[in-house]
């Protein structure tokens, strides 16, 4: 199983210096680079201080200038917010500037509040249609001249300038729904899945959806299936309590965005009162500690083996959840020093490529 890092420029209070946040994200990416993580991921979000990412290509270009080997993942652009020519060119330029380290991720967005501002009138539940029209067009523009007359975009013959330096840019699709798994498998895309704060059984559900999609599309899938979890590794009771409190605070803000309940003031979402969320498995402290990649190094390693056991090819260590920046670094260093070595041998064994996923295998390879 390979390891990736996902991190946001995350500003939790108006008193936090954005330059300190900026520097922190780079330090975390550099730690991951030195430790041999394969990909660092940056998201796209708008008008939110907790996820400052108006253009992930800018963030990734900066990271690329200050790292040596780690690949640069767009995780993910919201297709509905872009024009295909613009998106193809931005992505290709990152590939050129990073000497071919681009990992291109595309998805359908998350918050209706964001759509209401960036693409008024579009229901988030319908945004997958934009993604499915966008991706083939971007791939054609990377090859050369292409004319497009689709449902959402129309333009005369044009091409991407520049072109990627990679012969074939790895493409990732964010998938949870069966229709998106089907699309990713059919079109040879890698898959990013995020069970949010749900139990391990949610990841097993995604595995079943992937298997079903493989069965419907010829019985073979050569892509990578990556799964993301909020991660906190700790050895002290103080850090344990701080990590759980931090993620509960963020979930109160996340509940605001998902439920459209509460205001967002100068980019800071008001919290949905935790008493309205208590009793829900997604926010109960004990359930969170169990469901998320939280725990001592030994506990985290044990949880990772569960994901490896259902065929997860890559684990995304999601560092951003409102936790103190110094604690974030302590957690990542513990992961590097005390968890990663247990998986290094397996990671090196698979360095040459991913193992094809066969649906009928009762114990899928990682």
C-alpha positions as semicolon CSV with decimal commas, in nm:
position;residue;x (nm);y (nm);z (nm)
1;X;0,000;0,000;0,000
2;X;0,130;0,341;-0,099
3;X;0,086;0,659;0,106
4;X;-0,027;1,007;0,007
5;X;-0,071;1,333;0,199
6;X;-0,375;1,561;0,168
7;X;-0,349;1,900;0,333
8;X;-0,530;2,233;0,304
9;X;-0,428;2,587;0,376
10;X;-0,651;2,589;0,683
11;X;-0,715;2,909;0,877
12;X;-0,938;2,844;1,176
13;X;-0,949;3,189;1,341
14;X;-0,913;3,549;1,220
15;X;-0,605;3,585;1,438
16;X;-0,412;3,313;1,255
17;X;-0,141;3,452;1,025
18;X;-0,204;3,324;0,672
19;X;0,172;3,321;0,614
20;X;0,216;3,076;0,902
21;X;-0,052;2,856;0,746
22;X;0,122;2,883;0,410
23;X;0,457;2,780;0,555
24;X;0,303;2,498;0,756
25;X;0,150;2,327;0,453
26;X;0,485;2,334;0,273
27;X;0,668;2,194;0,576
28;X;0,421;1,906;0,595
29;X;0,458;1,833;0,224
30;X;0,837;1,843;0,254
31;X;0,819;1,596;0,544
32;X;0,608;1,364;0,330
33;X;0,844;1,405;0,035
34;X;1,147;1,313;0,245
35;X;0,961;1,010;0,387
36;X;0,876;0,873;0,044
37;X;0,505;0,955;0,024
38;X;0,398;0,921;-0,338
39;X;0,154;1,212;-0,386
40;X;0,066;1,540;-0,211
41;X;-0,293;1,652;-0,276
42;X;-0,442;2,003;-0,286
43;X;-0,816;2,066;-0,317
44;X;-1,027;2,334;-0,483
45;X;-1,261;2,539;-0,263
46;X;-1,383;2,897;-0,264
47;X;-1,462;3,164;-0,005
48;X;-1,382;2,940;0,295
49;X;-1,097;3,007;0,535
50;X;-1,094;2,643;0,651
51;X;-1,002;2,530;0,297
52;X;-0,815;2,809;0,120
53;X;-0,769;2,673;-0,231
54;X;-0,906;2,901;-0,504
55;X;-0,669;2,742;-0,756
56;X;-0,496;2,414;-0,661
57;X;-0,255;2,448;-0,953
58;X;-0,093;2,750;-0,789
59;X;-0,051;2,566;-0,460
60;X;0,091;2,256;-0,628
61;X;0,331;2,454;-0,846
62;X;0,469;2,616;-0,529
63;X;0,501;2,280;-0,355
64;X;0,670;2,139;-0,662
65;X;0,936;2,409;-0,657
66;X;1,031;2,312;-0,300
67;X;1,017;1,931;-0,321
68;X;1,214;1,669;-0,508
69;X;1,013;1,354;-0,577
70;X;0,660;1,372;-0,444
71;X;0,396;1,390;-0,716
72;X;0,143;1,672;-0,724
73;X;-0,221;1,576;-0,701
74;X;-0,519;1,796;-0,783
75;X;-0,769;1,656;-0,537
76;X;-0,997;1,760;-0,698
77;X;-1,105;2,034;-0,938
78;X;-1,478;2,095;-0,963
79;X;-1,555;2,054;-1,332
80;X;-1,858;2,283;-1,325
81;X;-1,646;2,584;-1,227
82;X;-1,406;2,561;-1,524
83;X;-1,389;2,592;-1,901
84;X;-1,219;2,292;-2,066
85;X;-0,952;2,496;-2,247
86;X;-0,866;2,683;-1,929
87;X;-0,853;2,366;-1,720
88;X;-0,645;2,170;-1,971
89;X;-0,391;2,452;-1,998
90;X;-0,360;2,511;-1,623
91;X;-0,307;2,142;-1,557
92;X;-0,058;2,099;-1,839
93;X;0,143;2,400;-1,723
94;X;0,178;2,245;-1,379
95;X;0,305;1,927;-1,546
96;X;0,563;2,127;-1,742
97;X;0,683;2,329;-1,445
98;X;0,712;2,020;-1,224
99;X;0,890;1,803;-1,484
100;X;0,598;1,566;-1,518
101;X;0,468;1,523;-1,164
102;X;0,101;1,608;-1,227
103;X;-0,174;1,377;-1,098
104;X;-0,500;1,516;-1,237
105;X;-0,808;1,473;-1,017
106;X;-1,159;1,580;-1,112
107;X;-1,491;1,561;-0,930
108;X;-1,837;1,697;-0,871
109;X;-1,795;1,925;-0,570
110;X;-1,935;1,901;-0,220
111;X;-2,110;2,209;-0,080
112;X;-2,432;2,348;-0,224
113;X;-2,339;2,680;-0,066
114;X;-2,033;2,695;-0,290
115;X;-2,235;2,610;-0,601
116;X;-2,480;2,886;-0,514
117;X;-2,193;3,132;-0,551
118;X;-1,970;2,973;-0,816
119;X;-2,236;2,815;-1,039
120;X;-2,575;2,963;-0,941
121;X;-2,870;2,745;-1,032
122;X;-2,677;2,417;-1,040
123;X;-2,782;2,152;-0,790
124;X;-2,476;1,974;-0,650
125;X;-2,649;1,639;-0,712
126;X;-2,642;1,712;-1,087
127;X;-2,281;1,828;-1,110
128;X;-2,149;1,482;-1,204
129;X;-2,284;1,551;-1,553
130;X;-2,035;1,835;-1,593
131;X;-1,750;1,611;-1,480
132;X;-1,839;1,340;-1,727
133;X;-1,850;1,585;-2,016
134;X;-1,535;1,772;-1,907
135;X;-1,283;1,491;-1,865
136;X;-1,286;1,349;-2,222
137;X;-1,257;1,701;-2,361
138;X;-0,952;1,782;-2,147
139;X;-0,785;1,459;-2,258
140;X;-0,848;1,546;-2,624
141;X;-0,714;1,900;-2,580
142;X;-0,392;1,755;-2,434
143;X;-0,350;1,554;-2,757
144;X;-0,401;1,841;-3,001
145;X;-0,671;2,037;-3,185
146;X;-1,024;1,951;-3,077
147;X;-1,366;2,099;-3,150
148;X;-1,643;2,050;-2,897
149;X;-2,019;2,087;-2,914
150;X;-2,150;1,946;-2,590
151;X;-2,436;2,015;-2,355
152;X;-2,241;2,247;-2,124
153;X;-1,952;2,374;-2,338
154;X;-1,914;2,456;-2,705
155;X;-1,607;2,591;-2,880
156;X;-1,438;2,578;-3,223
157;X;-1,113;2,392;-3,283
158;X;-0,853;2,463;-3,016
159;X;-0,581;2,287;-2,820
160;X;-0,414;2,297;-2,482
161;X;-0,113;2,525;-2,462
162;X;0,113;2,398;-2,325
163;X;0,084;2,021;-2,356
164;X;0,176;1,796;-2,062
165;X;0,529;1,657;-2,067
166;X;0,402;1,318;-1,949
167;X;0,294;1,091;-2,233
168;X;-0,012;1,000;-2,028
169;X;-0,119;1,207;-1,729
170;X;-0,263;0,993;-1,446
171;X;-0,630;1,082;-1,404
172;X;-0,827;1,044;-1,080
173;X;-1,201;1,062;-1,024
174;X;-1,357;1,129;-0,683
175;X;-1,611;0,848;-0,637
176;X;-1,862;0,739;-0,378
177;X;-2,179;0,680;-0,583
178;X;-2,210;0,371;-0,808
179;X;-2,250;0,586;-1,120
180;X;-1,912;0,749;-1,058
181;X;-1,738;0,418;-0,990
182;X;-1,882;0,294;-1,320
183;X;-1,750;0,598;-1,503
184;X;-1,401;0,569;-1,352
185;X;-1,366;0,199;-1,428
186;X;-1,505;0,233;-1,782
187;X;-1,270;0,519;-1,868
188;X;-0,957;0,381;-1,700
189;X;-0,935;0,640;-1,422
190;X;-0,784;0,601;-1,078
191;X;-1,034;0,644;-0,794
192;X;-1,032;0,863;-0,484
193;X;-1,283;0,772;-0,212
194;X;-1,355;0,944;0,118
195;X;-1,586;0,777;0,374
196;X;-1,605;1,106;0,568
197;X;-1,651;1,003;0,933
198;X;-1,844;0,684;0,866
199;X;-1,731;0,342;0,998
200;X;-1,501;0,098;0,821
201;X;-1,812;-0,064;0,675
202;X;-1,848;0,241;0,450
203;X;-1,511;0,159;0,292
204;X;-1,629;-0,199;0,246
205;X;-1,937;-0,061;0,068
206;X;-1,712;0,134;-0,169
207;X;-1,511;-0,182;-0,233
208;X;-1,831;-0,364;-0,326
209;X;-1,927;-0,081;-0,562
210;X;-1,585;-0,098;-0,724
211;X;-1,616;-0,475;-0,765
212;X;-1,962;-0,439;-0,918
213;X;-1,834;-0,175;-1,159
214;X;-1,544;-0,398;-1,261
215;X;-1,786;-0,684;-1,327
216;X;-2,002;-0,459;-1,546
217;X;-1,700;-0,337;-1,744
218;X;-1,513;-0,647;-1,857
219;X;-1,391;-0,790;-1,527
220;X;-1,058;-0,606;-1,506
221;X;-0,941;-0,278;-1,354
222;X;-0,578;-0,167;-1,374
223;X;-0,620;0,161;-1,189
224;X;-0,542;0,261;-0,832
225;X;-0,807;0,281;-0,562
226;X;-0,710;0,534;-0,295
227;X;-0,899;0,601;0,026
228;X;-0,872;0,913;0,245
229;X;-0,922;0,946;0,620
230;X;-0,864;1,222;0,873
231;X;-0,549;1,109;1,053
232;X;-0,405;1,184;1,396
233;X;-0,130;0,973;1,553
234;X;-0,062;1,043;1,920
235;X;0,121;0,905;2,222
236;X;-0,010;1,137;2,494
237;X;-0,355;1,183;2,640
238;X;-0,328;1,558;2,579
239;X;-0,275;1,511;2,206
240;X;-0,554;1,253;2,194
241;X;-0,805;1,491;2,352
242;X;-0,689;1,780;2,132
243;X;-0,728;1,579;1,812
244;X;-1,081;1,467;1,896
245;X;-1,185;1,817;2,003
246;X;-1,039;1,965;1,683
247;X;-1,220;1,730;1,447
248;X;-1,549;1,778;1,635
249;X;-1,512;2,155;1,596
250;X;-1,453;2,119;1,222
251;X;-1,749;1,883;1,191
252;X;-1,969;2,153;1,342
253;X;-1,855;2,386;1,064
254;X;-1,885;2,110;0,805
255;X;-2,242;2,049;0,923
256;X;-2,316;2,416;0,857
257;X;-2,191;2,385;0,498
258;X;-2,363;2,055;0,422
259;X;-2,693;2,144;0,591
260;X;-2,687;2,514;0,493
261;X;-2,761;2,585;0,857
262;X;-2,586;2,890;0,997
263;X;-2,391;3,173;0,840
264;X;-2,041;3,206;0,697
265;X;-1,891;3,531;0,822
266;X;-1,586;3,661;0,635
267;X;-1,508;3,306;0,526
268;X;-1,550;3,143;0,870
269;X;-1,849;2,906;0,896
270;X;-2,051;2,923;1,214
271;X;-2,072;2,590;1,392
272;X;-2,386;2,386;1,402
273;X;-2,430;2,339;1,779
274;X;-2,272;2,010;1,878
275;X;-2,578;1,917;2,084
276;X;-2,765;1,899;1,755
277;X;-2,506;1,652;1,629
278;X;-2,458;1,445;1,946
279;X;-2,591;1,092;1,919
280;X;-2,493;1,083;1,554
281;X;-2,218;0,826;1,491
282;X;-2,039;1,087;1,282
283;X;-1,961;1,314;1,577
284;X;-1,968;1,099;1,891
285;X;-1,611;1,115;2,031
286;X;-1,571;0,741;2,083
287;X;-1,710;0,665;1,739
288;X;-1,486;0,925;1,576
289;X;-1,176;0,781;1,738
290;X;-1,276;0,437;1,617
291;X;-1,385;0,535;1,264
292;X;-1,109;0,779;1,174
293;X;-0,737;0,702;1,144
294;X;-0,684;0,810;1,503
295;X;-0,477;0,635;1,766
296;X;-0,134;0,530;1,881
297;X;0,113;0,415;1,615
298;X;0,018;0,052;1,681
299;X;-0,354;0,127;1,661
300;X;-0,314;0,321;1,336
301;X;-0,105;0,042;1,183
302;X;-0,376;-0,209;1,276
303;X;-0,645;0,005;1,113
304;X;-0,435;0,044;0,799
305;X;-0,405;-0,332;0,767
306;X;-0,786;-0,351;0,759
307;X;-0,792;-0,118;0,458
308;X;-0,507;-0,305;0,296
309;X;-0,707;-0,622;0,346
310;X;-0,999;-0,500;0,133
311;X;-0,771;-0,397;-0,151
312;X;-0,703;-0,029;-0,087
313;X;-0,398;0,052;-0,301
314;X;-0,313;0,388;-0,146
315;X;-0,401;0,559;0,181
316;X;-0,445;0,937;0,190
317;X;-0,331;1,079;0,521
318;X;-0,570;1,376;0,556
319;X;-0,395;1,618;0,790
320;X;-0,636;1,913;0,788
321;X;-0,903;1,910;1,057
322;X;-0,842;2,218;1,268
323;X;-0,569;2,063;1,478
324;X;-0,288;2,281;1,609
325;X;-0,011;2,307;1,348
326;X;0,261;2,181;1,580
327;X;0,047;1,882;1,673
328;X;-0,011;1,813;1,304
329;X;0,365;1,790;1,258
330;X;0,404;1,566;1,562
331;X;0,136;1,336;1,428
332;X;0,290;1,313;1,081
333;X;0,637;1,252;1,228
334;X;0,500;0,968;1,443
335;X;0,335;0,821;1,135
336;X;0,662;0,843;0,942
337;X;0,878;0,705;1,222
338;X;0,654;0,437;1,374
339;X;0,381;0,342;1,124
340;X;0,530;0,376;0,778
341;X;0,821;0,132;0,836
342;X;0,571;-0,152;0,891
343;X;0,438;-0,101;0,538
344;X;0,758;-0,004;0,360
345;X;0,844;-0,355;0,248
346;X;0,499;-0,401;0,095
347;X;0,514;-0,057;-0,068
348;X;0,850;-0,130;-0,226
349;X;0,725;-0,466;-0,353
350;X;0,454;-0,284;-0,546
351;X;0,670;0,006;-0,664
352;X;0,664;-0,121;-1,020
353;X;0,289;-0,072;-1,057
354;X;-0,050;-0,155;-0,917
355;X;-0,190;-0,504;-0,920
356;X;-0,500;-0,549;-1,139
357;X;-0,821;-0,579;-0,939
358;X;-1,013;-0,899;-1,008
359;X;-1,372;-0,894;-0,887
360;X;-1,394;-1,261;-0,791
361;X;-1,089;-1,261;-0,565
362;X;-1,215;-1,307;-0,205
363;X;-0,897;-1,148;-0,069
364;X;-0,818;-0,864;-0,315
365;X;-0,452;-0,763;-0,349
366;X;-0,338;-0,426;-0,220
